[in-house]
Amino acid sequence: MGAAVKAAVEGSDAFIAAEVDARVAEGEKNAYQSFSKVEGKYDCIIDFSHPSVTDSMLDYALKTKTPVVLCTTGLSNEQLERVKAVGKEIPVFFSANMSLGVNLIVALCKKATELLGDDFDIEIIEKHHNQKVDAPSGTAIMLADAINEAADGKYEYVYERQSVRKKREKKELGIHSIRGGNIVGEHEVIFAGHDECVSIKHSATSKEVFAVGAVNAARFVSAQGAGLYSMADMLK
Ligand SMILES: NC(=O)c1ccc[n+]([C@@H]2O[C@H](COP(=O)([O-])OP(=O)(O)OC[C@H]3O[C@@H](n4cnc5c(N)ncnc54)[C@H](O)[C@@H]3O)[C@@H](O)[C@H]2O)c1
């Protein structure tokens, strides 16, 4: 995603002032292996990395009052709580999916849950490339949370069924992960009723869509005061 963000700012008024990545060479100009080594002050941080980076990134952002666009997924519950707390001090934009289309299907799934949720069973299938380390995807959890919010929290998430032999219960919301090849990201939410099925699906065909969304979010969040922002705030 770092390369996609670099490509997304090319030719615009924005530029990448510095890079933080464990893979950069020691001493490389404007490049740091960790946030503890970063020098200087910047307009905004765009973070597509790994949960092991999140705490030091937030420490740096707090210390330097730098707005953050946090795109990394797979954060622990403690880290999610810290993100909320940091959002009280500085502007933080946080979304498990930076594409417009996914944020549209979040809204559609909420609506479908309100209309169909009592009678239809809901299952989510997500597909990603074979290099992805977290499962289910942050986006699948974001969709499940939106559905659960629309249903007053009645659902229990079920991630695997092979270990139990029992019929599906109404309160279950199944989340299934597929990993293979170079699939950029697919999310399908199935509303299965009696004699009919409704399917709401999004496919990303390149990483560019997330990079462009992150750069737009950086412009947006840099102009805000302290707070925790999401795609919904940017689209208002
Ligand atoms: N919010 C979104 O729309 C969205 C879209 C795509 C990916 N993501 C998430 O962004 C993250 C990165 O995705 P990716 O496909 O670029 O992964 P990647 O593995 O290709 O890149 C991760 C980068 O982080 C660096 N890194 C990892 N651990 C580090 C550490 N401890 N210190 C310094 N650098 C470290 C790696 O060297 C690498 O350059 C993942 O969590 C992914 O799920 C979010």
The ligand as a MOL file (V3000), in Angstrom:
LIG
                    3D

  0  0  0     0  0            999 V3000
M  V30 BEGIN CTAB
M  V30 COUNTS 44 48 0 0 0
M  V30 BEGIN ATOM
M  V30 1 N -8.1170 0.5640 5.3510 0
M  V30 2 C -7.9760 0.1190 4.0890 0
M  V30 3 O -8.6930 0.5240 3.1540 0
M  V30 4 C -6.9020 -0.8900 3.7830 0
M  V30 5 C -6.6520 -1.2750 2.4520 0
M  V30 6 C -5.5930 -2.1340 2.1920 0
M  V30 7 C -4.8240 -2.6170 3.2540 0
M  V30 8 N -5.1360 -2.2610 4.5320 0 CHG=1
M  V30 9 C -4.3280 -2.7090 5.6710 0
M  V30 10 O -3.0900 -1.9970 5.6470 0
M  V30 11 C -2.0790 -2.8240 6.2150 0
M  V30 12 C -0.9010 -2.9360 5.2400 0
M  V30 13 O -1.3320 -3.5890 4.0730 0
M  V30 14 P -0.2680 -3.9020 2.8910 0
M  V30 15 O -1.0200 -4.6940 1.8930 0
M  V30 16 O 0.4460 -2.6800 2.4780 0 CHG=-1
M  V30 17 O 0.7320 -4.8630 3.6980 0
M  V30 18 P 2.2890 -5.1430 3.4090 0
M  V30 19 O 2.6290 -6.3020 4.2850 0
M  V30 20 O 2.5330 -5.2140 1.9530 0
M  V30 21 O 3.0220 -3.8250 3.9450 0
M  V30 22 C 3.1840 -3.5660 5.3330 0
M  V30 23 C 4.3800 -2.6340 5.4880 0
M  V30 24 O 4.5450 -2.3650 6.8780 0
M  V30 25 C 5.9180 -2.5420 7.2070 0
M  V30 26 N 6.0310 -3.0040 8.5990 0
M  V30 27 C 5.4690 -4.1280 9.1360 0
M  V30 28 N 5.8190 -4.2160 10.4430 0
M  V30 29 C 6.6210 -3.1470 10.7060 0
M  V30 30 C 7.2760 -2.6880 11.8760 0
M  V30 31 N 7.1850 -3.3410 13.0440 0
M  V30 32 N 7.9890 -1.5410 11.8130 0
M  V30 33 C 8.0720 -0.8390 10.6540 0
M  V30 34 N 7.4650 -1.2360 9.4890 0
M  V30 35 C 6.7440 -2.3720 9.5280 0
M  V30 36 C 6.4320 -3.6140 6.2560 0
M  V30 37 O 7.8450 -3.5410 6.1160 0
M  V30 38 C 5.6770 -3.2550 4.9730 0
M  V30 39 O 6.3800 -2.2940 4.2230 0
M  V30 40 C -2.7670 -4.1510 6.5500 0
M  V30 41 O -3.1760 -4.1040 7.9050 0
M  V30 42 C -3.9730 -4.1700 5.6240 0
M  V30 43 O -5.0270 -4.9740 6.1030 0
M  V30 44 C -6.1410 -1.3980 4.8180 0
M  V30 END ATOM
M  V30 BEGIN BOND
M  V30 1 1 1 2
M  V30 2 2 2 3
M  V30 3 1 2 4
M  V30 4 1 4 5
M  V30 5 2 4 44
M  V30 6 2 5 6
M  V30 7 1 6 7
M  V30 8 2 7 8
M  V30 9 1 8 9
M  V30 10 1 8 44
M  V30 11 1 9 10
M  V30 12 1 9 42
M  V30 13 1 10 11
M  V30 14 1 11 12
M  V30 15 1 11 40
M  V30 16 1 12 13
M  V30 17 1 13 14
M  V30 18 2 14 15
M  V30 19 1 14 16
M  V30 20 1 14 17
M  V30 21 1 17 18
M  V30 22 2 18 19
M  V30 23 1 18 20
M  V30 24 1 18 21
M  V30 25 1 21 22
M  V30 26 1 22 23
M  V30 27 1 23 24
M  V30 28 1 23 38
M  V30 29 1 24 25
M  V30 30 1 25 26
M  V30 31 1 25 36
M  V30 32 1 26 27
M  V30 33 1 26 35
M  V30 34 2 27 28
M  V30 35 1 28 29
M  V30 36 1 29 30
M  V30 37 2 29 35
M  V30 38 1 30 31
M  V30 39 2 30 32
M  V30 40 1 32 33
M  V30 41 2 33 34
M  V30 42 1 34 35
M  V30 43 1 36 37
M  V30 44 1 36 38
M  V30 45 1 38 39
M  V30 46 1 40 41
M  V30 47 1 40 42
M  V30 48 1 42 43
M  V30 END BOND
M  V30 END CTAB
M  END
